[in-house]
Amino acid sequence: MSGAPTLGGVVLAGGRSTRMGRSKAHLPFGDETMLGRTVRLLGETARPIVVVGAPGQDLPPLPDDVEVVRDAEEGRGPLAGIEAGLAALGRRCEAAFVCGCDTPLLRPEFVRRVAALLGEHDAAVPVVDDYLHPLGAVYRTTVLADVRALLADDRRRPAFLFERVPTRRIAADELAEADPDLRSLRNLNRPEDVAAALAAAGLGEDDAG
């Protein structure tokens, strides 16, 4: 394996949005929904794109070429969403960039940089202040069996996967040129996070609906 892998995308949209108080996926962000904006930005670098929702979750309209799949069970966390997304992608790509639907400041340059740093590894994950960012990471589609084995053992933290497979841990300074403020890793959990993200995107609070 050499160079950056062929890259698909997985966007996890099944979170409960408890702290936000309303659906993150439907949240207006400019003239888009937050999910729609994240999908659009990821789509500048990754194809195909799979959106993973919770069972029965209502999602906003998405482009026809975006595939929507569902978690097998609700509330099993991001590793279960990663499993559903990788299974849907199958062999259509070598690896997938995985993020949450609440990353409207995602930069395509950041996605490309993380993918380029995968190298011979099975996963590449940013590490900032000793914190691993599994939603903002690249996974080879071949780790699907490992993900399923962990879920079968009820080991649902993505960190267990990084311990199990060869993983490239990416320091913040390796991402600085692609995303100096690491906005791509900024997930939005509260209304005040949305206001700050709108300002960073050059939008006003009225654009949050």
C-alpha positions in Angstrom: 0.0 0.0 0.0 1.4 3.4 -0.9 0.1 6.9 -1.1 -3.3 8.0 0.2 -6.0 5.3 0.1 -9.2 5.5 -2.0 -11.4 7.3 0.5 -15.1 7.0 1.3 -16.9 8.9 4.1 -19.1 7.9 7.1 -21.1 10.5 8.9 -22.7 9.4 12.3 -26.0 11.1 12.9 -27.5 8.9 15.5 -26.6 10.8 18.7 -29.4 11.8 21.1 -28.5 15.6 21.0 -29.4 15.8 24.7 -27.3 18.9 25.5 -28.4 20.6 22.3 -32.0 20.2 23.1 -33.0 19.5 19.5 -31.9 17.3 16.6 -28.3 18.2 15.5 -28.9 16.7 12.1 -31.8 19.0 11.4 -30.2 22.1 12.9 -30.0 25.0 10.4 -26.5 26.2 9.6 -26.6 28.9 7.1 -28.9 27.8 4.3 -28.2 24.1 5.0 -28.8 21.7 7.8 -25.9 20.8 9.9 -25.9 17.3 8.5 -26.2 18.5 5.0 -23.3 20.9 5.4 -21.1 18.2 6.9 -22.0 15.8 4.1 -21.2 18.4 1.5 -17.8 19.3 2.9 -16.8 15.7 3.3 -18.0 15.0 -0.2 -15.4 17.3 -1.6 -12.8 14.7 -0.6 -14.5 11.4 0.0 -16.9 9.2 -2.1 -19.1 7.4 -1.6 -20.6 8.8 1.6 -22.8 6.8 4.1 -24.9 8.5 6.8 -25.6 6.3 9.8 -28.8 7.1 11.7 -30.4 5.6 14.7 -33.3 3.1 14.1 -36.4 5.1 13.1 -34.5 8.5 13.3 -35.9 11.2 11.1 -33.2 12.7 8.9 -33.3 15.8 6.7 -33.2 15.4 2.9 -29.8 14.4 1.5 -28.4 14.1 -2.0 -29.5 11.1 -3.9 -26.0 9.6 -4.0 -25.7 9.6 -0.2 -26.6 6.2 1.3 -28.4 6.1 4.6 -28.1 3.1 6.9 -29.2 2.5 10.5 -27.5 1.3 13.6 -28.5 -2.3 14.4 -29.4 -1.2 17.9 -29.9 2.2 19.4 -27.6 3.6 22.0 -24.5 1.5 21.4 -22.2 4.4 20.7 -19.9 5.5 17.9 -18.2 2.2 17.4 -21.5 0.6 16.4 -22.0 3.5 14.0 -18.6 2.9 12.5 -19.5 -0.8 12.0 -22.6 0.1 10.1 -20.8 2.6 8.0 -17.9 0.4 7.1 -20.3 -2.5 6.3 -22.2 -0.3 3.9 -19.1 0.9 2.1 -17.9 -2.6 1.7 -15.1 -2.9 -0.9 -16.0 0.3 -2.8 -13.1 2.1 -1.1 -10.0 1.2 0.8 -10.6 3.5 3.8 -13.2 5.8 5.3 -13.0 9.2 7.0 -15.5 9.1 9.9 -17.0 12.1 11.6 -20.1 13.2 13.4 -22.9 15.2 11.8 -22.1 18.1 14.2 -18.8 19.1 12.5 -19.9 21.9 10.1 -16.4 23.4 10.2 -14.8 20.4 8.6 -12.1 21.3 6.1 -11.5 19.1 3.1 -7.7 19.7 3.5 -7.9 18.2 6.9 -9.6 15.1 5.6 -6.9 14.7 2.9 -4.1 15.2 5.4 -5.4 12.5 7.8 -5.9 10.1 4.9 -2.4 10.8 3.7 -0.9 10.0 7.1 -2.6 6.6 7.3 0.4 5.0 5.5 0.6 1.3 6.2 -1.6 1.5 9.2 -5.2 0.3 9.7 -6.3 3.5 11.4 -5.1 7.1 11.7 -6.5 9.2 14.6 -5.7 12.8 15.6 -4.5 13.1 19.2 -4.8 16.6 20.8 -3.8 17.2 24.4 -3.7 13.4 24.9 -7.3 13.1 23.7 -8.0 10.7 20.8 -10.5 11.9 18.2 -12.2 8.8 16.7 -14.7 11.0 14.9 -12.1 12.8 12.8 -10.2 9.7 12.0 -9.6 7.4 9.0 -10.2 3.7 9.1 -9.4 1.0 6.6 -12.5 -0.9 5.6 -10.6 -4.1 6.5 -11.0 -3.3 10.2 -14.7 -4.2 10.1 -14.0 -7.7 11.5 -12.1 -6.2 14.4 -14.9 -3.7 15.1 -17.4 -6.5 15.1 -15.3 -8.6 17.4 -15.1 -5.7 19.9 -18.8 -5.1 19.8 -19.5 -8.8 20.3 -17.4 -8.5 23.5 -19.3 -5.4 24.5 -16.1 -3.4 24.2 -17.7 -0.4 22.7 -15.0 2.4 23.0 -13.2 3.2 19.8 -10.0 3.4 21.9 -10.1 -0.4 22.1 -9.9 -0.6 18.3 -6.8 1.7 18.3 -5.2 -0.8 20.8 -6.2 -3.7 18.6 -5.1 -2.7 15.1 -1.9 -0.8 13.9 -2.8 2.8 14.4 -1.1 6.0 13.4 -1.5 8.6 16.1 -1.4 12.0 14.6 0.0 14.9 16.6 -1.7 18.3 16.4 1.3 19.9 14.8 1.1 17.5 11.9 -2.3 18.9 11.0 -1.5 22.6 11.5 -0.9 23.4 7.8 -4.2 21.7 6.8 -6.3 23.2 9.6 -4.4 25.6 11.8 -7.2 25.9 14.4 -8.3 22.3 14.2 -11.8 23.4 13.5 -12.5 20.1 11.8 -12.4 18.4 15.2 -14.8 20.9 16.8 -18.1 19.1 17.5 -21.1 21.1 18.6 -22.9 20.0 21.7 -24.7 23.1 23.0 -26.4 26.1 21.5 -23.4 28.3 22.4 -21.2 26.0 20.4 -23.4 26.6 17.4 -23.2 30.4 17.9 -19.4 30.2 18.0 -19.2 27.9 14.9 -21.5 30.3 13.0 -19.2 33.2 13.8 -16.2 31.1 12.7 -17.9 30.3 9.4 -18.7 34.0 8.8 -22.4 33.4 9.5 -24.7 35.1 12.0 -26.9 33.6 14.7 -29.9 34.2 12.5 -28.5 31.5 10.3 -29.0 28.9 13.1 -32.8 29.1 12.6 
